[in-house]
Amino acid sequence: MPQDRTLITVAELVTEAAAIVDPAGADPAVDELVTRYEDADEPVRGILPELPERLRWGADEHPPVIVAQAIVLYLAHRLDEVEDDPETILRLVARAEFHGKADPPVAQWFVERGLEVNAAPTTGP
């Protein structure tokens, strides 16, 4: 990643997100996501309002792609967290982007990684 975080590109964030959701690089849908955005060299901060729409595409049913898209959206607004370890990023994304509203396949994907996203909210005494 560049030293100046404000210059981080869409392609760089997509690549980072893909490495988090598919560290072995074995998922063809995640690879397709990276390929689709490999030439997106504009700084992500310059396109924040349109970023959610730009990230939507045909593999939206595939949990790792959905999570990768959420990671990109999350990190685009929190560039200071880009270099956090993958587990921390997943935990933060699970809470910020999915808590209480993940579709069952996405919730299961998080559970398989030790994170609960659709837990019932706790109430005080």
N, C-alpha and C positions, 0 to 999 in steps of 0.2 A: 504494500500500500504506500502511497506517496506520503511524504513527511507532512505536507499541508493537508490536513483532513478535509478541508473544504473543496479540495480538488479530486476527491475520491469519485470515481465514475460508477455509472450503473453497472457496467461490465465487471468492475472489480467487486462490487457488493454482491452481484449474482454469483460470481465465482467463489467468494467467501461463504455465502449462504449454502452453496452446493457442497462445499467441503465440510460444512457442519452437519448437514443432513445425510450426506452420503460419503463419509470419509474414505471408503474403499474405491469410490468412483465406479461402482458396479451397476448403478441404476440408470438404464437407458433414458427414462423420462427426465431425470435430473440432468443428465448429460445434454439432452435436447434443450433444456432450459438454458444451460450455459451457452450452448451453440447459438441459440436464438439471440442472445444479448451480447455476444462476444465483441461486436463492433459498436456497442452503445458507449461511446467514449465521452459523452457529455458529463460534467460534474453533476452528481445526483442532487446537490443542493439547488441547482438551477432549474430543476424540473419537479420539485416536490409536489406541487398541486396536481400535476398530471401523472405522477408515478403510479398510483394505484391502478389507474386504467391501463397504463402501458404494460404493467406486469401480468395482466389477465390474458390467458390464452388457453388453448384446448386441453391441457393436462390438468385442469383444475380439480379433477376427481382423485388425483394421485396424492396421498398424504405427504410424502416427502417434498413434492413440488409445492403444495399448499404451504407447508411450513417454510420452505425456502423463500417463497414470495413474502411471507410474513416477516421473516428475518430481514429481508431487504428493506421492507417498509419500516420496520422498527429501527434498524441501524441508520437508515437515511435521516432519521430525525434525532439520532443519538450517536453521531460520529465519534464521540469520545469513548464509546464502548466497542468500537470495531475490533480492537486488539484484545478484548477480553477472551478468556478461554471459552471454547465451544460449549461446555456444560453450563457455564454462567449465562451465555447468550441464549441457549435453549430455555433455561429456566425463566429468564426475563421475558422472552418472547411468549412462552406459554402463559405467563401471568398477564402480560400487557395486551397481547393480541387475541388470546383464545379463552381466557379464564371464564368458565361457565357457559361458553357458547361454541365449543368445537363440535363439529360433526362427529358421529361415532368413529369412523375410520381414523380421523385425525386424532381424536382423544386416545384411541387405542395405540396409535403410533407413539404418542407421548408416554403412555403408560409403559410401553415396551422399553422406554428409555428411562424409566423411573420417575416420571413427572406426571402429576395428576392435574388435569386442566378443567374438568367438569365437576369438581368436588362441590358439595353443597356449602354455601357460605356459613361460616360459624357465627353464632350470635352470642352476645354477652350474657352474663348471668341474670 
